[in-house]
Amino acid sequence: MATDNDRLKEMQIQLDNWDIEIEKLKAQAETETANPEIQLKYYKLIEILRLRQKDVREELAKLKHVDDDSWKDLKQGIGSSWKNIKTTLSDTGKAFKKGLEENKRDKK
């Protein structure tokens, strides 16, 4: 059975993976979108992702320094933050894909 420490390590790995995904989205915004208005929209979405990611990192940092009773309380908070970033990342990816498809159609 996974320990709390193992779960923290897994969450950190996932956050690092999300860094990579966010950087890929940023690269897409820069290279595949010529329209400055669309790029700005994407950059705003990326900024929201970064802020949510920062929230999760702060929650993880708190979890590293608490006793077992506090762990349970903080774990609920990080669960909410975790869900928010997962949803935002998914929604942002969908928005990028839709926007890029529309951008390609407009060029034709």
Helices and strands as residue ranges (DSSP letters): H 4-31, H 36-63, H 68-107
